């Protein structure tokens, strides 16, 4: 009985030594060659040219999206003073304020909505427009 335990321990220690030798063999990395000096022809810019870059958040006045369903804020359906309660255009302005515009053209600042709400509910930006009228025309208003 004692021999079995000793034999099992000896086999286990031999397996450990073999595993450690294998790991030691793979941890010695060869020296990396020194990088060659870059030439002017080999230098490639990291970024796209300016005409191919999308504008960043600081470059635009704001974002807009359509909201065709009734807009529920804090458990209540939001309605304009003209009675409209659906087909909104939601604006997220550069100063992080959110504005709503009904089909009749009435605009109100909605303090209960913020940029985080807008980002959660909007899709990816698909068009950039030079002015508000072009954006509204694109969204069907």
DSSP file (Angstrom, degrees, kcal/mol; ACC not computed):
  #  RESIDUE AA STRUCTURE BP1 BP2  ACC     N-H-->O    O-->H-N    N-H-->O    O-->H-N    TCO  KAPPA ALPHA  PHI   PSI    X-CA   Y-CA   Z-CA
    1    1 A X     >        0   0    0      0, 0.0     4,-1.4     0, 0.0     5,-0.1   0.000 360.0 360.0 360.0 -40.4    0.0    0.0    0.0
    2    2 A X  H  >  +     0   0    0      1,-0.2     4,-2.1     2,-0.2     5,-0.1   0.831 360.0  57.2 -69.3 -30.1    2.8    2.4    0.8
    3    3 A X  H  > S+     0   0    0      2,-0.2     4,-2.9     1,-0.2     5,-0.2   0.872 102.1  54.7 -68.2 -36.6    4.5    1.6   -2.5
    4    4 A X  H  > S+     0   0    0      2,-0.2     4,-2.6     1,-0.2     5,-0.2   0.932 110.1  46.2 -62.8 -43.8    1.4    2.6   -4.5
    5    5 A X  H  X S+     0   0    0     -4,-1.4     4,-2.5     2,-0.2    -2,-0.2   0.918 114.4  47.4 -64.6 -43.5    1.4    6.0   -2.9
    6    6 A X  H  X S+     0   0    0     -4,-2.1     4,-2.5     2,-0.2    -2,-0.2   0.907 113.1  48.7 -65.2 -41.5    5.1    6.5   -3.4
    7    7 A X  H  X S+     0   0    0     -4,-2.9     4,-2.5     2,-0.2    -2,-0.2   0.911 112.4  48.2 -65.1 -43.3    4.9    5.3   -7.0
    8    8 A X  H  X S+     0   0    0     -4,-2.6     4,-2.2    -5,-0.2    -2,-0.2   0.902 112.9  48.4 -64.7 -40.6    1.9    7.7   -7.7
    9    9 A X  H  X S+     0   0    0     -4,-2.5     4,-2.7    -5,-0.2    -2,-0.2   0.921 111.2  50.1 -64.6 -42.7    3.7   10.6   -6.1
   10   10 A X  H  X S+     0   0    0     -4,-2.5     4,-2.2     1,-0.2    -2,-0.2   0.914 112.0  47.6 -63.4 -42.9    6.9    9.8   -8.1
   11   11 A X  H  X S+     0   0    0     -4,-2.5     4,-2.1     2,-0.2    -1,-0.2   0.878 111.7  50.9 -64.4 -38.1    4.9    9.7  -11.4
   12   12 A X  H  X S+     0   0    0     -4,-2.2     4,-2.2    -5,-0.2    -2,-0.2   0.925 110.6  48.3 -65.4 -43.5    3.1   12.9  -10.5
   13   13 A X  H  X S+     0   0    0     -4,-2.7     4,-2.4     1,-0.2    -2,-0.2   0.881 111.0  51.1 -65.4 -37.4    6.5   14.7   -9.7
   14   14 A X  H  X S+     0   0    0     -4,-2.2     4,-2.3     2,-0.2    -1,-0.2   0.895 109.9  49.5 -66.1 -39.4    8.0   13.4  -13.0
   15   15 A X  H  X S+     0   0    0     -4,-2.1     4,-2.2     2,-0.2    -2,-0.2   0.884 110.5  51.1 -65.6 -38.1    4.9   14.7  -14.9
   16   16 A X  H  X S+     0   0    0     -4,-2.2     4,-2.6     2,-0.2    -2,-0.2   0.929 110.2  48.8 -63.9 -44.4    5.3   18.1  -13.2
   17   17 A X  H  X S+     0   0    0     -4,-2.4     4,-2.4     1,-0.2    -2,-0.2   0.909 111.2  49.9 -62.1 -42.1    9.0   18.3  -14.1
   18   18 A X  H  X S+     0   0    0     -4,-2.3     4,-2.0     1,-0.2    -1,-0.2   0.908 111.9  48.3 -63.8 -40.9    8.2   17.4  -17.7
   19   19 A X  H  X S+     0   0    0     -4,-2.2     4,-2.4     2,-0.2    -2,-0.2   0.898 111.3  49.7 -65.5 -40.7    5.5   20.1  -17.8
   20   20 A X  H  X S+     0   0    0     -4,-2.6     4,-2.6     2,-0.2    -2,-0.2   0.892 110.1  50.8 -65.4 -39.2    7.8   22.7  -16.3
   21   21 A X  H  X S+     0   0    0     -4,-2.4     4,-1.9     2,-0.2    -1,-0.2   0.898 110.6  49.8 -64.3 -39.5   10.6   21.9  -18.8
   22   22 A X  H  X S+     0   0    0     -4,-2.0     4,-1.3     2,-0.2    -2,-0.2   0.912 112.3  46.8 -65.2 -42.6    8.1   22.3  -21.6
   23   23 A X  H  X S+     0   0    0     -4,-2.4     4,-1.1     1,-0.2     3,-0.3   0.906 110.7  52.4 -65.0 -41.0    6.9   25.7  -20.3
   24   24 A X  H  X S+     0   0    0     -4,-2.6     4,-0.5     1,-0.2     3,-0.3   0.862 106.2  54.7 -63.7 -34.5   10.5   26.8  -19.8
   25   25 A X  H  < S+     0   0    0     -4,-1.9     3,-0.4     1,-0.2    -1,-0.2   0.857 112.1  43.4 -66.8 -33.9   11.3   25.9  -23.4
   26   26 A X  H  < S+     0   0    0     -4,-1.3    -1,-0.2    -3,-0.3    -2,-0.2   0.558 102.6  65.6 -90.8  -8.5    8.4   28.1  -24.7
   27   27 A X  H  < S+     0   0    0     -4,-1.1     2,-1.0    -3,-0.3    -1,-0.2   0.594  78.7  89.5 -89.4  -8.7    9.0   31.1  -22.5
   28   28 A X     <  -     0   0    0     -4,-0.5     2,-0.3    -3,-0.4    -1,-0.1  -0.771  66.2-166.0 -89.6 103.5   12.4   31.9  -24.1
   29   29 A X        -     0   0    0     -2,-1.0     3,-0.1     1,-0.1    -2,-0.1  -0.665  21.0-114.4 -90.9 142.4   11.5   34.2  -26.9
   30   30 A X        -     0   0    0     -2,-0.3     2,-0.2     1,-0.1    -1,-0.1  -0.372  42.7 -90.8 -69.9 155.9   13.9   35.0  -29.7
   31   31 A X        -     0   0    0      1,-0.1     2,-0.2    -2,-0.0    -1,-0.1  -0.465  42.0-122.1 -67.7 134.2   15.1   38.6  -29.9
   32   32 A X        -     0   0    0     -2,-0.2    -1,-0.1     1,-0.1     3,-0.1  -0.539  30.7-106.8 -75.7 142.0   13.0   40.7  -32.2
   33   33 A X        -     0   0    0     -2,-0.2     2,-0.1     1,-0.1    -1,-0.1  -0.382  40.3 -99.4 -67.2 149.0   14.8   42.3  -35.1
   34   34 A X        -     0   0    0      1,-0.1    -1,-0.1    -3,-0.1     2,-0.1  -0.446  45.0-104.2 -67.2 138.4   15.4   46.0  -34.8
   35   35 A X        -     0   0    0     -2,-0.1     2,-0.1     1,-0.1    -1,-0.1  -0.381  35.6-115.4 -66.4 142.0   12.8   48.0  -36.8
   36   36 A X        -     0   0    0      1,-0.1     2,-0.2    -2,-0.1    -1,-0.1  -0.441  36.3 -95.5 -73.9 149.9   14.1   49.5  -40.0
   37   37 A X        -     0   0    0     -2,-0.1    -1,-0.1     1,-0.1     2,-0.1  -0.497  46.3-117.3 -66.4 128.4   14.2   53.2  -40.3
   38   38 A X        -     0   0    0     -2,-0.2     2,-0.2    -3,-0.1    -1,-0.1  -0.406  24.3-146.9 -70.8 142.6   11.0   54.4  -42.1
   39   39 A X    >>  -     0   0    0     -2,-0.1     4,-1.0     1,-0.1     3,-0.6  -0.629  27.9-106.8 -99.5 166.2   11.4   56.1  -45.4
   40   40 A X  T 34 S+     0   0    0      1,-0.2     3,-0.4    -2,-0.2    -1,-0.1   0.842 120.4  52.6 -62.4 -33.5    9.1   58.9  -46.6
   41   41 A X  T 34 S+     0   0    0      1,-0.2    -1,-0.2     3,-0.0    -3,-0.0   0.777 107.3  52.5 -73.6 -25.8    7.5   56.5  -49.1
   42   42 A X  T <4 S+     0   0    0     -3,-0.6     2,-0.5     2,-0.0    -1,-0.2   0.651  84.5 100.0 -86.0 -15.1    6.8   53.9  -46.4
   43   43 A X     <  -     0   0    0     -4,-1.0     2,-0.4    -3,-0.4    -3,-0.0  -0.599  52.5-173.8 -77.7 122.7    5.0   56.3  -44.0
   44   44 A X        -     0   0    0     -2,-0.5    -2,-0.0     2,-0.0    -3,-0.0  -0.964  27.0-115.4-116.9 130.3    1.2   56.0  -44.3
   45   45 A X        -     0   0    0     -2,-0.4     4,-0.1     1,-0.1     0, 0.0  -0.337  15.0-139.8 -65.2 147.2   -1.1   58.4  -42.5
   46   46 A X  S    S+     0   0    0      2,-0.1     2,-0.2    -2,-0.0    -1,-0.1   0.728  77.9  60.9 -77.6 -23.7   -3.3   56.7  -39.8
   47   47 A X  S    S-     0   0    0      1,-0.1     3,-0.1     6,-0.0    -2,-0.1  -0.660  86.4-103.1-110.9 159.7   -6.4   58.7  -40.5
   48   48 A X        -     0   0    0     -2,-0.2    -1,-0.1     1,-0.1     5,-0.1  -0.367  50.7 -90.3 -69.3 155.9   -8.7   59.2  -43.5
   49   49 A X    >>  -     0   0    0      1,-0.1     3,-2.0    -4,-0.1     4,-0.6  -0.340  43.7-105.6 -62.2 154.0   -8.4   62.4  -45.5
   50   50 A X  G >4 S+     0   0    0      1,-0.3     3,-0.9     2,-0.2    -1,-0.1   0.805 118.0  60.4 -55.4 -33.3  -10.7   65.2  -44.2
   51   51 A X  G 34 S+     0   0    0      1,-0.2    -1,-0.3     3,-0.0    -2,-0.0   0.687 107.0  47.0 -71.6 -15.1  -13.2   64.8  -47.1
   52   52 A X  G <4 S+     0   0    0     -3,-2.0     2,-0.3     2,-0.1    -1,-0.2   0.484  91.6 100.0-100.8  -4.9  -13.8   61.2  -46.1
   53   53 A X  S << S-     0   0    0     -3,-0.9     2,-0.2    -4,-0.6     3,-0.1  -0.600  71.1-127.4 -85.1 141.2  -14.3   61.8  -42.4
   54   54 A X        -     0   0    0     -2,-0.3    -2,-0.1     1,-0.1    -1,-0.0  -0.610  36.9 -99.3 -79.3 145.6  -17.7   62.0  -40.8
   55   55 A X        -     0   0    0     -2,-0.2     2,-0.1     1,-0.1    -1,-0.1  -0.360  37.7-131.0 -63.8 144.8  -18.3   65.1  -38.7
   56   56 A X    >>  -     0   0    0      1,-0.1     3,-1.4    -3,-0.1     4,-0.7  -0.382  31.8 -92.0 -89.0 175.1  -17.9   64.7  -35.0
   57   57 A X  G >4 S+     0   0    0      1,-0.3     3,-0.6     2,-0.2    -1,-0.1   0.807 126.0  53.9 -58.8 -32.7  -20.5   65.8  -32.4
   58   58 A X  G 34 S+     0   0    0      1,-0.2    -1,-0.3     3,-0.0    -3,-0.0   0.689 102.5  59.0 -76.6 -17.8  -18.7   69.2  -31.9
   59   59 A X  G <4 S+     0   0    0     -3,-1.4     2,-0.3     2,-0.0    -1,-0.2   0.636 100.1  62.7 -86.3 -14.1  -18.8   69.9  -35.7
   60   60 A X  S << S-     0   0    0     -4,-0.7     3,-0.1    -3,-0.6    68,-0.0  -0.766  76.2-131.9-113.4 157.7  -22.6   69.8  -36.0
   61   61 A X  S    S-     0   0    0     -2,-0.3    33,-2.0     1,-0.3     2,-0.3   0.782  76.8 -55.4 -75.2 -27.1  -25.3   71.9  -34.4
   62   62 A X  E     -A   93   0A   0     31,-0.3     2,-0.3    32,-0.1    -1,-0.3  -0.976  51.5 -93.8 170.5-178.5  -27.3   68.9  -33.3
   63   63 A X  E     -A   92   0A   0     29,-2.6    29,-2.9    -2,-0.3     2,-0.3  -0.869  28.5-164.4-121.5 155.5  -29.0   65.6  -34.3
   64   64 A X  E     +A   91   0A   0     -2,-0.3     2,-0.3    27,-0.2    27,-0.2  -0.990   8.2 175.2-140.9 150.5  -32.6   64.9  -35.3
   65   65 A X  E     -A   90   0A   0     25,-1.8    25,-2.9    -2,-0.3     2,-0.3  -0.979  31.6-107.9-147.7 158.8  -34.8   61.9  -35.6
   66   66 A X  E     -A   89   0A   0     -2,-0.3     2,-0.3    23,-0.2    23,-0.2  -0.647  21.7-169.5 -84.3 144.8  -38.4   61.0  -36.3
   67   67 A X  E     +A   88   0A   0     21,-2.8    21,-3.0    -2,-0.3    20,-0.3  -0.827  11.4 171.0-134.1  95.0  -40.6   59.7  -33.5
   68   68 A X        +     0   0    0     -2,-0.3    19,-0.7    19,-0.3    -1,-0.1   0.763  55.1  74.2 -80.6 -27.0  -43.8   58.4  -35.1
   69   69 A X  S    S-     0   0    0     17,-0.2    19,-0.3     1,-0.2    18,-0.2  -0.335 102.8 -77.4 -80.1 164.9  -45.4   56.7  -32.1
   70   70 A X        -     0   0    0     16,-0.1     2,-0.7     1,-0.1    16,-0.2  -0.432  50.7-122.7 -59.1 137.8  -46.9   58.6  -29.1
   71   71 A X        -     0   0    0     14,-1.0     7,-3.7     7,-0.5     2,-0.6  -0.771  25.3-162.2 -91.4 112.5  -44.1   59.9  -27.0
   72   72 A X  E     +D   77   0B   0     -2,-0.7     2,-0.5     5,-0.2     5,-0.2  -0.857  11.4 177.5-100.1 119.8  -44.5   58.6  -23.4
   73   73 A X  E >  S-D   76   0B   0      3,-2.9     3,-1.6    -2,-0.6    40,-0.1  -0.987  71.2 -13.5-124.7 123.2  -42.5   60.6  -20.8
   74   74 A X  T 3  S-     0   0    0     -2,-0.5    -1,-0.1     1,-0.3     3,-0.1   0.851 130.0 -52.6  54.2  38.9  -42.7   59.7  -17.1
   75   75 A X  T 3  S+     0   0    0      1,-0.2     2,-0.4    -3,-0.0    -1,-0.3   0.478 119.4 102.1  82.0   2.6  -45.7   57.5  -17.8
   76   76 A X  E <  S-D   73   0B   0     -3,-1.6    -3,-2.9    -5,-0.0     2,-0.5  -0.932  75.9-116.7-120.7 143.8  -47.7   60.2  -19.6
   77   77 A X  E     -D   72   0B   0     -2,-0.4     2,-0.3    -5,-0.2    -5,-0.2  -0.670  34.3-131.9 -76.3 121.8  -48.3   60.6  -23.3
   78   78 A X        -     0   0    0     -7,-3.7    -7,-0.5    -2,-0.5     2,-0.4  -0.604  29.1-175.9 -78.2 131.9  -46.7   63.9  -24.3
   79   79 A X        -     0   0    0     -2,-0.3     6,-0.2    -9,-0.1     2,-0.1  -0.967  22.8-123.5-129.6 145.7  -49.0   66.2  -26.3
   80   80 A X    >   -     0   0    0      4,-3.2     3,-1.7    -2,-0.4    21,-0.0  -0.378  33.7-107.8 -76.8 163.1  -48.4   69.6  -28.0
   81   81 A X  T 3  S+     0   0    0      1,-0.3    -1,-0.1     2,-0.1    -2,-0.0   0.684 121.1  60.9 -67.7 -15.1  -50.7   72.5  -27.1
   82   82 A X  T 3  S-     0   0    0      2,-0.1    -1,-0.3    24,-0.0     3,-0.1   0.504 123.5-104.3 -87.1  -3.7  -52.2   72.1  -30.6
   83   83 A X  S <  S+     0   0    0     -3,-1.7     2,-0.2     1,-0.3    -2,-0.1   0.285  74.8 138.1 102.6 -10.0  -53.3   68.5  -29.7
   84   84 A X        +     0   0    0      1,-0.1    -4,-3.2    -5,-0.1    -1,-0.3  -0.483  17.7 166.8 -70.8 136.9  -50.7   66.5  -31.7
   85   85 A X        +     0   0    0     -6,-0.2   -14,-1.0    -2,-0.2     2,-0.3   0.333  59.0  39.5-132.6   4.4  -49.3   63.6  -29.7
   86   86 A X  S    S+     0   0    0    -16,-0.2    17,-0.4     1,-0.2   -17,-0.2  -0.869  83.7  56.1-142.4 178.1  -47.5   61.6  -32.4
   87   87 A X  S    S+     0   0    0    -19,-0.7   -19,-0.3   -20,-0.3     2,-0.2   0.953  71.0 170.6  59.1  55.1  -45.2   62.2  -35.4
   88   88 A X  E     -A   67   0A   0    -21,-3.0   -21,-2.8   -19,-0.3     2,-0.5  -0.553  34.9-141.5 -89.6 155.6  -42.6   64.2  -33.6
   89   89 A X  E     -AB  66 101A   0     12,-2.1    12,-1.9   -23,-0.2     2,-0.5  -0.996  22.2-154.7-109.7 124.1  -39.2   65.3  -34.7
   90   90 A X  E     -AB  65 100A   0    -25,-2.9   -25,-1.8    -2,-0.5     2,-0.4  -0.888   6.6-161.6-104.8 125.2  -36.8   65.0  -31.8
   91   91 A X  E     -AB  64  99A   0      8,-3.1     8,-2.2    -2,-0.5     2,-0.6  -0.893  10.0-164.6-107.1 133.2  -33.7   67.3  -31.7
   92   92 A X  E     -AB  63  98A   0    -29,-2.9   -29,-2.6    -2,-0.4     6,-0.2  -0.947  25.0-153.6-113.9 107.1  -30.7   66.7  -29.6
   93   93 A X  E >   -A   62   0A   0      4,-2.7     3,-1.9    -2,-0.6   -31,-0.3  -0.228  27.7-103.6 -84.3 168.8  -28.8   69.9  -29.7
   94   94 A X  T 3  S+     0   0    0    -33,-2.0   -32,-0.1     1,-0.3    -1,-0.1   0.777 120.7  57.3 -60.2 -29.6  -25.1   70.6  -29.2
   95   95 A X  T 3  S-     0   0    0    -34,-0.2    -1,-0.3     2,-0.1     3,-0.1   0.199 121.1-106.2 -89.5  17.2  -25.7   71.8  -25.6
   96   96 A X  S <  S+     0   0    0     -3,-1.9    19,-0.5     1,-0.3     2,-0.3   0.612  76.8 136.1  69.0  16.3  -27.3   68.4  -24.7
   97   97 A X        -     0   0    0     17,-0.1    -4,-2.7    18,-0.1     2,-0.5  -0.660  47.4-139.5 -89.8 152.7  -30.8   69.8  -24.6
   98   98 A X  E     -B   92   0A   0     12,-0.5    12,-2.6    15,-0.4     2,-0.3  -0.955  18.7-172.6-115.6 128.7  -33.7   67.9  -26.3
   99   99 A X  E     -BC  91 109A   0     -8,-2.2    -8,-3.1    -2,-0.5     2,-0.4  -0.902  10.0-149.2-119.8 147.7  -36.4   69.7  -28.3
  100  100 A X  E     -BC  90 108A   0      8,-2.8     8,-2.3    -2,-0.3     2,-0.4  -0.924   8.1-168.1-116.9 142.6  -39.6   68.4  -29.7
  101  101 A X  E     -BC  89 107A   0    -12,-1.9   -12,-2.1    -2,-0.4     6,-0.2  -0.993   9.3-151.3-131.8 126.4  -41.3   69.6  -32.9
  102  102 A X    >   -     0   0    0      4,-2.0     3,-1.6    -2,-0.4   -14,-0.1  -0.319  37.0 -96.6 -86.3 175.3  -44.8   68.6  -33.9
  103  103 A X  T 3  S+     0   0    0    -17,-0.4    -1,-0.1     1,-0.3   -16,-0.1   0.792 123.8  60.2 -63.9 -27.7  -46.1   68.4  -37.4
  104  104 A X  T 3  S-     0   0    0      2,-0.1    -1,-0.3     1,-0.0    37,-0.0   0.582 120.8-107.4 -76.9  -8.7  -47.6   71.9  -37.1
  105  105 A X    <   +     0   0    0     -3,-1.6     2,-0.3     1,-0.3    -2,-0.1   0.509  68.4 146.8  97.2   5.6  -44.1   73.3  -36.4
  106  106 A X        -     0   0    0      2,-0.0    -4,-2.0     1,-0.0     2,-0.4  -0.618  30.8-159.6 -77.1 132.6  -44.5   74.0  -32.7
  107  107 A X  E     +C  101   0A   0     -2,-0.3     2,-0.4    -6,-0.2    -6,-0.2  -0.926  12.4 177.9-116.6 137.3  -41.2   73.5  -30.9
  108  108 A X  E     -C  100   0A   0     -8,-2.3    -8,-2.8    -2,-0.4     2,-0.6  -0.996  30.6-123.1-137.3 143.5  -40.8   72.9  -27.1
  109  109 A X  E     -C   99   0A   0     -2,-0.4     2,-0.8   -10,-0.2   -10,-0.2  -0.752  25.4-153.7 -82.3 123.2  -37.8   72.3  -25.0
  110  110 A X    >   -     0   0    0    -12,-2.6     3,-0.8    -2,-0.6   -12,-0.5  -0.867  14.5-177.9-104.8 106.1  -38.3   69.0  -23.1
  111  111 A X  T 3  S+     0   0    0     -2,-0.8    -1,-0.1     1,-0.2   -12,-0.1   0.672  77.1  66.6 -77.4 -17.6  -36.4   69.0  -19.9
  112  112 A X  T 3  S+     0   0    0    -14,-0.1     2,-0.3     2,-0.0    -1,-0.2   0.600  95.7  66.4 -81.1  -9.2  -37.4   65.5  -18.9
  113  113 A X    <   +     0   0    0     -3,-0.8   -15,-0.4   -15,-0.2     2,-0.2  -0.847  65.6 179.5-109.4 149.0  -35.4   64.0  -21.9
  114  114 A X     >  -     0   0    0     -2,-0.3     4,-2.2   -17,-0.1     3,-0.1  -0.776  46.0 -86.0-137.8-178.5  -31.7   64.1  -22.2
  115  115 A X  H  > S+     0   0    0    -19,-0.5     4,-2.9    -2,-0.2     5,-0.2   0.853 123.4  57.3 -62.0 -36.3  -28.8   63.1  -24.5
  116  116 A X  H  > S+     0   0    0      2,-0.2     4,-2.0     1,-0.2    -1,-0.2   0.919 107.5  47.9 -62.2 -42.4  -28.7   59.6  -22.9
  117  117 A X  H  > S+     0   0    0      2,-0.2     4,-1.7     1,-0.2    -2,-0.2   0.933 112.4  49.7 -61.2 -45.8  -32.3   59.1  -23.8
  118  118 A X  H  X S+     0   0    0     -4,-2.2     4,-1.8     1,-0.2    -2,-0.2   0.927 110.6  49.0 -59.9 -46.2  -31.8   60.3  -27.3
  119  119 A X  H  < S+     0   0    0     -4,-2.9    -1,-0.2     1,-0.2    -2,-0.2   0.855 110.5  51.4 -64.8 -34.6  -28.8   58.0  -27.8
  120  120 A X  H  < S+     0   0    0     -4,-2.0    -1,-0.2    -5,-0.2    -2,-0.2   0.837 119.3  35.4 -68.3 -32.6  -30.7   55.0  -26.5
  121  121 A X  H  < S+     0   0    0     -4,-1.7     2,-0.2    -3,-0.2    -2,-0.2   0.557 101.6  82.8-103.6 -10.0  -33.6   55.5  -28.8
  122  122 A X     <  -     0   0    0     -4,-1.8     2,-0.1    -5,-0.2     3,-0.1  -0.620  66.6-136.4 -95.8 156.3  -32.0   56.8  -32.0
  123  123 A X        -     0   0    0     -2,-0.2    -1,-0.1     1,-0.2     3,-0.1  -0.216  46.9 -58.3 -91.8-170.8  -30.4   54.8  -34.7
  124  124 A X        -     0   0    0      1,-0.1     2,-0.3    -2,-0.1    -1,-0.2  -0.353  62.7 -96.1 -69.5 154.0  -27.2   55.5  -36.5
  125  125 A X        +     0   0    0      1,-0.2    -1,-0.1    -3,-0.1     3,-0.1  -0.558  44.6 173.3 -70.8 126.3  -26.7   58.7  -38.3
  126  126 A X        +     0   0    0     -2,-0.3     2,-0.3     1,-0.3    -1,-0.2   0.629  60.2  24.9-111.6 -17.9  -27.5   58.2  -42.0
  127  127 A X        -     0   0    0      2,-0.0     2,-0.4     8,-0.0    -1,-0.3  -0.996  56.3-151.5-145.4 148.9  -27.4   61.7  -43.4
  128  128 A X        -     0   0    0     -2,-0.3     2,-0.4    -3,-0.1   -65,-0.0  -0.986  20.3-160.5-116.9 133.8  -25.8   65.1  -42.6
  129  129 A X        -     0   0    0     -2,-0.4    -2,-0.0     1,-0.1     3,-0.0  -0.898  21.0-138.8-118.7 143.0  -27.7   68.2  -43.8
  130  130 A X  S    S+     0   0    0     -2,-0.4     2,-0.3     1,-0.1    -1,-0.1   0.749  85.7  11.8 -72.6 -22.2  -26.3   71.7  -44.3
  131  131 A X  S  > S-     0   0    0      1,-0.1     4,-1.6     0, 0.0     5,-0.1  -0.943  79.4-102.8-149.6 170.3  -29.4   73.4  -42.7
  132  132 A X  H  > S+     0   0    0     -2,-0.3     4,-2.7     1,-0.2     5,-0.2   0.877 114.4  57.5 -63.8 -41.3  -32.5   72.6  -40.7
  133  133 A X  H  > S+     0   0    0      1,-0.2     4,-2.3     2,-0.2    -1,-0.2   0.896 106.2  49.1 -61.5 -41.2  -34.9   72.9  -43.6
  134  134 A X  H  > S+     0   0    0      2,-0.2     4,-2.2     1,-0.2    -1,-0.2   0.901 111.8  49.8 -64.5 -39.9  -33.1   70.1  -45.5
  135  135 A X  H  X S+     0   0    0     -4,-1.6     4,-1.7     2,-0.2    -2,-0.2   0.915 111.7  47.4 -64.5 -43.2  -33.1   67.9  -42.5
  136  136 A X  H  <>S+     0   0    0     -4,-2.7     5,-3.1     2,-0.2     4,-0.4   0.886 111.4  51.0 -65.6 -38.9  -36.8   68.4  -41.9
  137  137 A X  H ><5S+     0   0    0     -4,-2.3     3,-1.0     4,-0.3    -1,-0.2   0.900 108.5  52.4 -64.2 -40.4  -37.6   67.7  -45.6
  138  138 A X  H 3<5S+     0   0    0     -4,-2.2    -1,-0.2     1,-0.2    -2,-0.2   0.867 110.7  47.8 -62.8 -36.3  -35.6   64.5  -45.3
  139  139 A X  T 3<5S-     0   0    0     -4,-1.7    -1,-0.2    -5,-0.1    -2,-0.2   0.429 123.0-104.0 -87.5   0.8  -37.6   63.4  -42.3
  140  140 A X  T < 5       0   0    0     -3,-1.0    -3,-0.2    -4,-0.4    -2,-0.1   0.688 360.0 360.0  91.0  18.7  -40.9   64.2  -44.0
  141  141 A X      <       0   0    0     -5,-3.1    -4,-0.3    -6,-0.1    -5,-0.1   0.386 360.0 360.0-110.2 360.0  -41.9   67.5  -42.3
